[in-house]
Amino acid sequence: MTIVVTTPTGHVGSRVVRLLLQAGVRPRVLVRNPARLDEETRARVDVRQGDLTDAEFVRDSVAGTRTVFWVDPTPHTTADPVETSLRTAAPLVAAAQTGEVGRVVLLSSIGAEKRHGVGHIDALAGIEERLDATGADVLHLRCAYFFTNLLFDLEGLAQGVLTTAFDPDHPMPWADPRDIGDVVAARLLSDAWRGRVVQAVHGPEDLTFQQVARILTEALGRPIRLNHVSDDATRDALRAAGLPPSAVEGMVGMTAGSRDLVPEQARDLLTTTPTPLGGWAHAHLRPLLEG
């Protein structure tokens, strides 16, 4: 049973690889720089070195495998991010179409169910639709907002400010990527699912950004004030950072398109994961801010 894992050094992928190894599976990992894998892991996996934007590399690496865990590697800052994401996934879609890959587990996102109007998340919707049309067994994991997105705002948090363009009073699911990795590994190891499956990963609870600021205040041991900014202010900041217009709209669209979002799947036993934001922030954010 060959399982391919993309982005094996990421927050989710690294957890998936570890759990597969602990389950007795030797996964094939597609990685640009094998040195980013720790020595013990590198010795236990089938390493294929290359870039996921290289269509020939992807085709050769997934051909004849049972299951592929696909994580779109396209940074939000990329010019034409939606087009780039779809083009990058095209070799995988082709392999699923021809039967060279039996099953695909896609790391998707809440918001993909809208299909359009959610910025770069529209690319995940497009990948879902293309995989659905192949006839392969496909599972779309519609994941919540990652706790680790807070790591991009360390400078602001160090100054006691959490900045967001999301509606500060609209509750949304938040999840620990480690918990997402647990769900991914369980699904990769299971042969019980067939056809097209969608499973949301909602984290432990829905939170507003106002609640997040209060949770961080307690977990970090310092007052955290919420700074709500407009879409236009976000655009101005991203343009000032030198991002191309398509990347700017892809990032703004993710926020704007999520304001009225109601996830397709309700919170229940299958979609709820355990790790609370406060505990994660105390363990992972606080040391970075106190160091």
C-alpha positions in Angstrom: 0.0 0.0 0.0 1.9 3.1 -1.3 0.8 6.3 0.3 2.2 9.6 -1.2 2.4 12.6 1.1 3.0 16.1 -0.3 4.4 19.0 1.8 5.8 16.5 4.4 7.6 19.2 6.4 4.5 21.4 6.8 2.3 21.7 9.9 -0.1 19.1 8.7 2.2 16.9 6.5 4.8 16.4 9.2 2.2 15.0 11.6 0.8 12.8 8.9 4.2 11.3 8.1 4.9 10.6 11.8 1.6 8.8 12.3 2.0 6.7 9.1 5.4 5.6 10.3 4.1 4.7 13.7 1.4 2.7 12.0 4.1 0.7 10.1 3.7 2.3 6.8 6.6 3.6 4.8 5.2 6.6 2.9 6.6 8.2 -0.2 7.2 11.9 0.5 7.5 14.5 -2.2 9.8 17.2 -1.0 11.9 20.0 -2.5 14.6 19.9 0.1 15.1 16.5 1.9 17.4 18.2 4.4 14.3 19.7 6.0 13.3 16.2 7.1 14.9 15.2 10.4 17.4 12.4 10.0 15.3 9.7 11.6 12.3 10.4 9.4 14.5 10.6 6.3 15.8 7.1 6.9 12.3 5.7 7.2 10.5 7.2 4.2 10.8 6.9 0.4 12.1 10.3 -0.5 11.4 11.8 -3.9 13.1 15.1 -4.3 11.5 17.7 -6.6 9.1 20.6 -6.9 5.3 20.1 -7.0 5.1 22.7 -9.7 7.1 20.4 -11.9 4.4 18.4 -13.8 6.7 15.6 -14.9 8.0 15.1 -11.3 4.5 14.9 -9.9 3.3 12.5 -12.7 6.3 10.2 -12.1 6.1 10.3 -8.3 2.4 9.4 -8.0 2.0 6.9 -10.9 1.0 3.5 -9.7 0.3 4.5 -6.1 -2.7 3.6 -4.0 -3.4 6.9 -2.3 -2.1 10.5 -2.6 -2.4 13.2 0.1 -2.4 16.4 -1.8 -1.7 19.8 -0.2 -1.7 22.8 -2.6 1.8 24.3 -2.2 0.9 27.6 -3.9 1.7 30.6 -1.6 -1.0 33.2 -1.3 1.5 35.8 -2.4 1.9 34.1 -5.9 0.9 36.0 -8.9 -2.3 34.5 -10.3 -2.7 32.1 -7.3 -5.9 30.4 -8.4 -4.5 29.6 -11.9 -1.2 28.5 -10.4 -2.9 26.2 -7.9 -5.1 24.6 -10.6 -2.1 24.1 -12.9 0.0 22.6 -10.2 -2.7 20.0 -9.4 -3.3 19.1 -13.0 -0.8 16.2 -13.1 -2.5 14.6 -10.1 -5.9 15.1 -11.7 -4.6 13.4 -14.9 -3.2 10.5 -12.9 -6.5 10.0 -11.1 -8.4 10.2 -14.5 -6.3 7.5 -16.0 -6.4 5.2 -13.0 -2.7 5.6 -12.1 -3.8 6.8 -8.7 -6.6 5.0 -6.9 -7.5 7.5 -4.2 -6.8 11.2 -3.3 -7.2 12.9 0.0 -7.3 16.7 -0.6 -6.5 19.2 2.1 -9.3 21.6 1.2 -10.8 24.5 3.2 -14.0 25.7 4.6 -15.3 28.1 1.9 -14.6 25.8 -1.0 -18.3 24.8 -0.9 -19.1 28.3 -2.1 -17.2 27.4 -5.3 -16.6 31.1 -6.2 -16.0 34.4 -4.4 -13.6 33.3 -1.7 -10.3 34.4 -3.2 -7.5 31.9 -3.3 -9.9 29.3 -1.7 -11.6 29.2 -5.1 -8.6 27.2 -6.3 -9.4 24.4 -3.8 -13.0 24.4 -5.1 -11.7 24.0 -8.6 -9.4 21.2 -7.6 -12.3 19.5 -5.8 -14.4 19.7 -9.0 -11.6 18.4 -11.2 -10.9 15.4 -8.9 -14.6 14.7 -8.6 -14.8 14.4 -12.4 -12.1 11.7 -12.6 -14.2 8.9 -11.1 -11.5 8.1 -8.6 -12.2 7.8 -4.9 -11.7 11.3 -3.5 -12.0 12.7 0.0 -12.1 16.5 0.5 -11.1 17.6 4.0 -12.7 21.1 4.5 -10.5 22.5 7.2 -11.0 25.4 9.6 -8.9 28.4 10.1 -5.5 27.2 11.3 -4.2 28.2 14.7 -0.8 28.5 13.1 -2.0 31.5 11.0 -1.4 33.5 14.2 2.4 32.9 13.7 2.3 35.3 10.8 1.4 38.1 13.3 4.1 37.6 15.9 5.3 41.2 15.7 1.8 42.5 16.3 1.1 40.1 19.1 4.4 41.1 20.7 3.1 44.7 20.8 -0.3 43.5 22.2 -2.3 43.8 19.0 -4.1 41.2 16.9 -5.0 42.6 13.5 -7.7 41.1 11.2 -10.0 42.0 8.4 -12.4 39.3 9.3 -15.7 40.3 10.9 -14.7 40.5 14.6 -18.1 39.3 15.8 -18.7 36.4 13.3 -17.9 33.0 14.8 -15.8 30.7 12.7 -14.2 27.3 13.2 -10.5 27.3 14.3 -8.3 24.2 14.3 -4.9 22.9 15.3 -3.1 21.6 12.2 -1.8 18.7 14.3 -5.4 17.6 14.9 -6.0 17.9 11.1 -3.0 15.7 10.6 -4.6 13.1 12.8 -7.7 13.1 10.7 -5.7 12.9 7.5 -3.7 9.9 8.7 -6.8 8.1 9.9 -8.4 8.5 6.5 -5.3 7.5 4.5 -5.1 4.3 6.5 -8.7 3.5 6.1 -10.1 1.4 3.2 -13.7 1.9 4.4 -14.5 5.0 2.3 -15.4 5.0 -1.4 -16.5 7.5 -4.1 -16.7 11.2 -3.2 -16.5 12.1 0.4 -16.5 15.5 2.1 -15.5 15.8 5.8 -15.1 19.1 7.6 -12.5 19.6 10.3 -13.9 22.3 12.6 -11.5 22.2 15.6 -13.0 22.3 19.1 -15.2 25.3 18.8 -16.3 28.3 16.7 -14.7 31.5 17.8 -15.0 35.2 16.9 -11.9 37.3 16.7 -13.0 39.1 19.8 -13.0 35.8 21.7 -9.6 34.9 20.2 -8.2 38.2 21.5 -9.5 37.3 25.0 -8.2 33.8 24.8 -4.8 35.0 23.8 -4.7 37.6 26.6 -5.0 34.8 29.1 -2.8 32.3 27.4 0.0 34.7 26.6 -0.1 36.5 30.0 -0.3 39.9 28.3 -3.3 42.1 27.1 -4.1 41.5 23.4 -6.2 44.2 21.7 -8.1 43.5 18.5 -7.4 45.8 15.6 -10.1 45.4 12.9 -9.0 46.8 9.5 -11.0 47.2 6.3 -10.6 45.4 3.0 -9.2 48.5 1.4 -6.7 49.0 4.2 -5.6 45.4 3.7 -5.3 46.0 0.0 -3.1 49.1 0.6 -0.8 47.1 3.0 -0.4 44.2 0.6 0.3 46.5 -2.3 2.8 48.4 -0.3 4.5 45.1 0.4 4.9 44.6 -3.3 2.4 41.9 -4.0 0.9 41.7 -7.5 -2.8 42.7 -7.9 -4.0 39.1 -8.4 -2.3 38.0 -5.2 -3.8 40.9 -3.3 -7.3 40.1 -4.5 -6.7 36.4 -3.7 -5.9 37.2 -0.1 -8.6 39.9 0.4 -11.1 37.6 -1.2 -10.5 34.8 1.3 -11.5 37.2 4.1 -14.3 39.0 2.4 -15.9 35.8 1.0 -15.8 34.1 4.4 -17.8 36.8 6.3 -21.2 35.3 5.5 -20.0 31.7 5.3 -22.0 28.9 6.9 -20.0 25.6 6.6 -21.7 23.0 4.5 -21.2 20.4 7.3 -22.5 21.0 10.8 -20.3 20.6 13.9 -20.7 17.1 15.2 -18.7 14.1 16.5 -16.9 13.6 13.1 -16.0 17.2 12.4 -14.9 18.3 15.9 -11.2 18.0 17.0 -9.9 18.3 20.6 -7.1 20.9 21.0 -8.3 24.2 22.4 -6.8 27.5 21.2 -5.7 28.6 24.6 -3.6 25.5 25.3 -2.0 25.7 21.8 -1.2 29.4 22.3 0.3 28.8 25.7 2.5 26.0 24.3 3.5 27.4 21.0 3.0 31.2 20.9 4.0 32.2 24.4 7.6 30.8 24.2 8.1 32.7 20.9 7.0 36.0 22.5 8.9 35.5 25.7 12.1 34.3 24.0 
